[in-house]
Amino acid sequence: MTIFYTGIIYGLFLAILIGPVFFALIRTSIDNGFKSGVFLAIGIAISDAFAASVVYLGIKDFTENTSFQAGMGMVGGLIMFIFGLIPFIKKRKIDYEKDGKKTNKNQFLYTLEGVILNSINPFVYIFWVGIWGKVLLQYKYVGVEVWIFMLGLITAVLMTDILKSYLANKITKYLTPQLLSLIDKGTGIALIIFGFRLLLFAYIGK
């Protein structure tokens, strides 16, 4: 269960990242209700699971190679470091206001929307390279351990997104540009620290 809980911790960290999907989730929940937000969240979780699987399956045959592990750690650390710098060099666009365009489309279309919205974002795959770079180098997960970790992570992301949908109408008044910027920068600092630690970890080979 320790592996599952480690996945949950990473999932909670991933869930607080602010991006287009975050605002789409809030806006959908406000405009079309909690249920629509849940279906969108399910689509996002499916897409995350797909992206994580694609990235892992693409590198798993090389994970026993020490040189590859070090290189993967370097790449993953650099990706995390760069992602951490973004909040300090790029102002986040705030877009979650109710637009009054309530729709009555099939709920499963929201799931499809969540899948597409998340899947077309190349940064999702790049970020997963960073995640796997850290996890595989630091924890040495293999086989079923990898999938237990991923299950914990995706579960945490899905549950957190459902909570965001439920609280959407209650939290929007608190989502000021200043607060979002603070959360963004706090997450950025954490990513910079993780990235630097992973770079060091890969360099010294411990």
N, C-alpha and C positions, 0 to 999 in steps of 0.2 A: 504493500500500500504506500510505502514511502515514495516510490516512483510516481504513483498516481498523484500524490500530494505535491510533489515537485512540479508536475505538469500543471496542477491547479494554480500554483504560485506564479508560474510563467504566464498562464492564461489570464490571471488577474492583472498582471503587468501589461500584457498585450491589450486588455480590454480598456485601459485608461488612455491609450493612444488616441489622439484626436485627429480625425481625417474626414474625407468625404463620406465614408460609410457611417460615421458617428452622426453627422448632421442629417443624413438621409433617414436614419433610424428615428431620430427625434422628430423630424418633420413629418414622416409617415404616421407616427403614433399620434401626433397632435391633429393632423388633418383627417385621418381615417380610423383612429381608435387603436386601443391596445392590441386587439386581435391581429390587426394588419401588421403592427409592429413586430409581433411574435413571429408571424410567417416570414417577414423580412429577415428577422434575426436567424431563423432556421436556415434560410438561403445563404446568409453570410457564413454561418457555421459550416455548412456543406462545402462552400467554396474554400474556406480555410483548411478544412480536412483534405480537400483535393490538392490544394497548393502544397501543403505540408508533405503529402504522400509523394507527389511528383518530384519535389526537390530531394526528399530522402531517397527514393528509389533511384534517382539519377546519380547519387553519390555513394550508395551503400556498398557497392562492390569494391570501393577504394578505401573504406574506413579502417581496414586493418593495416594499411600502409602508413608507416610512421611519418614519412615525408609528406604524404597527402594530409594526414591529420594536422601537422604543423602548418601546412599551407592553408588548409581549410580554416584553422584557427585564426591565422593572419587575415584572411579574407573576411571571415565573420566578424572579427574584432574591428576591422576597418569599416565595414558596413554599419555596425552599431555606432561607431564613433561618428560617422558622417550623418546618420539619422539623428544622433543626439545634437549635432550642430545646427540642423535645419531650423528649429524654433527660434534660434538666436539670429538667423540671417534672413528669414523669410516670415513675413507677417501672415498669420492664418486668416483666411476669409471666414467670417462668421455668417452662417446661413442656416437658421433653424426656425425662422418665424413662420407662423401659420399663414398660408397663402389663400386659404378659403376654397381651394380647388378639391373638394371632397369627391372621391370617386367610388363607384360601386363595383369595381372589377372583382373577379374571382380571387379569393384569398391566396390560392396557390400561385397566382401570378406575382404576388409579392415575394414568394419564395424564389421564383425564377429571377425576379428583379434583383434580389439579394445576391444570388449566385453570380449573375452577370456583372453587377456593379463591383463586386469584390474581385472577380476573376480577371477583369480587364485592366486592373490596376497592377502594373509591373512591379511596383514597390512591394506588393504582398509577397511575391516570389523572392525578391531580393532580400526582404526581411527574414524570410524563412531560411535562406542560406545562412544568415547571421545566427539565427536561433540554433539551427542544427550544428553550425560550426562550434558554438559554445557547448551545447549539450553533449555532442558526441566526443568532443575532446576532453571535457571536464568530467563527465559522469561515465563515459565508456559504455553507454547502453548498447545492447545488441539484441537482435531478434524480437521476441515478444515484449521486451522491456521498452523498446522504442514506441510500440503501439500503445502500451499502457500509459506512457508519458504523454503521447499525443491525445489519447482519450481524456486524460485529466485536463489538459490544456484546452481542448475544444469544449469540454463540458463547462469549464469556468467561463470561457468567452460567451457561450450561448446563454448561460444563466445570468451573467452580468448584462448582456444585451437585452434579455427579457425584462430584467429589473429596470433598465434604462427606459424601455417602452412603457412600463407601468408608471414610472415616475415622470414621464415626459412633460405632462402639463404642469406638474408641481415644481420641476427644477428649472424650467426655461427662464423664469424671472431671475434666477440666480446666475445664469450662464452669461455673465457680462464679458465683454472682450478682455477686461483686466483679469478676471478669474481664469478664463480659458487660456490666456497667455501664461499665467502663473503655473497652471497645470501642465501646459505644453513644455515650459522651460524646466519644470521639476522633472518631468519624464525625460527630457533631453539630457539633463545632468546625469540621471541614472544610466541612460544609454551610453553616455560618454565614459562613465566609470566602468560599466560592464565591458565596453569595447576596449578600453585601455587595459583592463585586467586580462581579457582574453588574449590581446596582443602579447602581453607580458608572459602569460601562461604558455602560449604557443612558442614564444621565443626561447624560453628557458627549458621547454620540453618536460615540464612537470605536470 
